[in-house]
Amino acid sequence: MDDTYEVLAVRFATRETVASQVYLNYHVYGEPDRPLRMDYYFWVLRNEERTIVVDTGFTPEVGERRGRTITCPVPEALSRIGVDPATVDRLVITHAHYDHTGNVDLFPHAEILISANELDFWTGPYAERVQFGHSAEFPDIADLVKADEQGRVKRLPERYDLAPGIELREVGGHTPGQLIALVRTDSGTVVLASDALHYYEELERDRPFVVVADLAAMYRGFDELATLAAAPDTTLLAGHDPLVLDRFEPVEDGFAVRVSPGTERKQV
């Protein structure tokens, strides 16, 4: 069927950090600091009719400069799951932070889909102010602008039906135009949260992430994700949580998982 998809979460990098570097104003919770791991993923949605890549990670050079450990460079990771980026015709950028916008040049023929609000912000007057700009790689933004000038960028409204069985929604919060995706699989719906939800704990304990453009919108995004996840035959896919690799069906341990409702390896 052309309206159901295999959903893959592919880990390409990781880092060791602490809770106080992850959660906004962590001191207000009155808890001791603790170690956390942050994993970095991109996602693939595919069936016999189409292959859609969601986000593009970062390059080893950017990872080294930012203190991230590459576990599998994105070009190699794509090859390991059987994706030729030259044949991908649609690429979703959920938001324009550095860990989601590198390697766009691997997809020379792809239409790039990004929120209009997101692209307008990162090409606007406030993007390079330190509190925003530290989360972006501006050469990546320049690549998006170049693709836009070539007519390869589609600026999305708040809701957009990408293909049969895939809906994109703008929730904002983390960035002005943060997107999530609702993806139909054979067993139900995957809510691909990207960075609207870095860790499951954010939603479970109502704890915003440290990088936030609009705090009220981030909370509204949590509420929307909770409502979506409560629907029958629906599973929620967080954007950076190491638990993703434990929770879902392995394609290859420590590297990629297949995400669909009812196939979780264990509940945590």
VENGI-V961345 format. One record per residue. N is the residue number from 1. RES is the residue in three letters. SS is DSSP state (H for helix, E for strand, L for the rest). Layout:
<<N RES SS> <N RES SS>>
//
This chain:
<<1 MET L> <2 ASP L> <3 ASP L> <4 THR L> <5 TYR L> <6 GLU E> <7 VAL E> <8 LEU E> <9 ALA E> <10 VAL E> <11 ARG E> <12 PHE E> <13 ALA E> <14 THR E> <15 ARG E> <16 GLU E> <17 THR E> <18 VAL E> <19 ALA H> <20 SER H> <21 GLN H> <22 VAL L> <23 TYR E> <24 LEU L> <25 ASN L> <26 TYR H> <27 HIS H> <28 VAL H> <29 TYR H> <30 GLY L> <31 GLU L> <32 PRO L> <33 ASP L> <34 ARG L> <35 PRO E> <36 LEU E> <37 ARG E> <38 MET E> <39 ASP E> <40 TYR E> <41 TYR E> <42 PHE E> <43 TRP E> <44 VAL E> <45 LEU E> <46 ARG E> <47 ASN L> <48 GLU L> <49 GLU L> <50 ARG L> <51 THR E> <52 ILE E> <53 VAL E> <54 VAL E> <55 ASP L> <56 THR L> <57 GLY L> <58 PHE L> <59 THR L> <60 PRO H> <61 GLU H> <62 VAL H> <63 GLY H> <64 GLU H> <65 ARG H> <66 ARG H> <67 GLY L> <68 ARG L> <69 THR E> <70 ILE E> <71 THR L> <72 CYS L> <73 PRO L> <74 VAL H> <75 PRO H> <76 GLU H> <77 ALA H> <78 LEU H> <79 SER H> <80 ARG H> <81 ILE L> <82 GLY L> <83 VAL L> <84 ASP L> <85 PRO H> <86 ALA H> <87 THR H> <88 VAL L> <89 ASP L> <90 ARG E> <91 LEU E> <92 VAL E> <93 ILE L> <94 THR L> <95 HIS L> <96 ALA L> <97 HIS L> <98 TYR H> <99 ASP H> <100 HIS H> <101 THR H> <102 GLY L> <103 ASN L> <104 VAL H> <105 ASP H> <106 LEU H> <107 PHE L> <108 PRO L> <109 HIS L> <110 ALA L> <111 GLU E> <112 ILE E> <113 LEU E> <114 ILE E> <115 SER E> <116 ALA H> <117 ASN H> <118 GLU H> <119 LEU H> <120 ASP H> <121 PHE H> <122 TRP H> <123 THR L> <124 GLY L> <125 PRO L> <126 TYR L> <127 ALA L> <128 GLU L> <129 ARG L> <130 VAL H> <131 GLN H> <132 PHE H> <133 GLY H> <134 HIS L> <135 SER L> <136 ALA L> <137 GLU L> <138 PHE H> <139 PRO H> <140 ASP H> <141 ILE H> <142 ALA H> <143 ASP H> <144 LEU H> <145 VAL H> <146 LYS H> <147 ALA H> <148 ASP H> <149 GLU H> <150 GLN L> <151 GLY L> <152 ARG L> <153 VAL E> <154 LYS E> <155 ARG E> <156 LEU E> <157 PRO L> <158 GLU L> <159 ARG E> <160 TYR E> <161 ASP E> <162 LEU E> <163 ALA E> <164 PRO L> <165 GLY L> <166 ILE E> <167 GLU E> <168 LEU E> <169 ARG E> <170 GLU E> <171 VAL L> <172 GLY L> <173 GLY L> <174 HIS L> <175 THR L> <176 PRO L> <177 GLY L> <178 GLN L> <179 LEU E> <180 ILE E> <181 ALA E> <182 LEU E> <183 VAL E> <184 ARG E> <185 THR E> <186 ASP L> <187 SER L> <188 GLY E> <189 THR E> <190 VAL E> <191 VAL E> <192 LEU E> <193 ALA E> <194 SER E> <195 ASP L> <196 ALA L> <197 LEU L> <198 HIS L> <199 TYR L> <200 TYR H> <201 GLU H> <202 GLU H> <203 LEU H> <204 GLU H> <205 ARG L> <206 ASP L> <207 ARG L> <208 PRO L> <209 PHE E> <210 VAL L> <211 VAL L> <212 VAL L> <213 ALA L> <214 ASP L> <215 LEU H> <216 ALA H> <217 ALA H> <218 MET H> <219 TYR H> <220 ARG H> <221 GLY H> <222 PHE H> <223 ASP H> <224 GLU H> <225 LEU H> <226 ALA H> <227 THR H> <228 LEU H> <229 ALA H> <230 ALA L> <231 ALA L> <232 PRO L> <233 ASP L> <234 THR E> <235 THR E> <236 LEU E> <237 LEU E> <238 ALA E> <239 GLY L> <240 HIS L> <241 ASP E> <242 PRO L> <243 LEU H> <244 VAL H> <245 LEU H> <246 ASP H> <247 ARG H> <248 PHE L> <249 GLU E> <250 PRO E> <251 VAL E> <252 GLU E> <253 ASP L> <254 GLY L> <255 PHE L> <256 ALA E> <257 VAL E> <258 ARG E> <259 VAL L> <260 SER L> <261 PRO L> <262 GLY L> <263 THR L> <264 GLU L> <265 ARG L> <266 LYS L> <267 GLN L> <268 VAL L>>
//
